[in-house]
Amino acid sequence: MQGLTEFLPISTSAHLVLPSQLLGWPMQSLTLDIALHLGSLVAVVAYFRHDLVHFGAGLWNWFREGEADVYVRLMAQVVTATLPIVALGVLLRDWIEPHPRSLLLIAATTVGFALLMWVADTRIARSGTSEFEVSWRDALLIGLLQMLAIVPGTSRSGITMTAGLLLGMSREAASRFAFLLAIPTILGTTVLGTIGAIQIDASVAWIEVLPGFAVSAVVSYLSIHYFLKWIERTGMTPYVIYLLTVGAALTLVGTLRS
């Protein structure tokens, strides 16, 4: 689930809450949660390794010659788009973590997000802007929309892709920018989780952690690869239909249990 829902435009929270409600799954341990996120981080870094190497080389040339290339500019836009959710996460962390996640709330936001993604994909004219052409204003707008990912039922990768589509980017470019934006976001989540685990001296169940890390890394990598390979042909419609189905299932379960 981590490998699929972290990068596909489908909600992680919706997919974690429904099986736990239906199957009675217990909450996973903090160390396992860290391992799953670390697997996704390793996968996205491995997939975009060439871009990151170009960024490192461009950054070195910038320091030496004072001229930034397109990769340095791209990474600067990624940092710009990351700042809003970092600020919001710091401000609302104490409120978000203990706040209960209602099934009906997640159902409503899942359906609402699906409809917004459908509008962005089918009703907005696209200029074909690539990820290297994102302006400072557009990067900030993408970052502001990414803040909606804090709302349960909203996909982080999905909302950033939707933001890119609303700004006229091509599907592949919006997706690539969203995946690059995942690197600092997942890194921050992993670091904070590790600090928390150290503070509470959490035990490590290696029999869970190591397979969890491996499966998350492999599935995450495959999700990124095939999503980018097919997105221009399939569009967002299959994911919209899927999310509407999940939202309906959550609504049914939530109604029956209320």
Beta strands, then each sheet from edge to edge (+ up, - down):
end
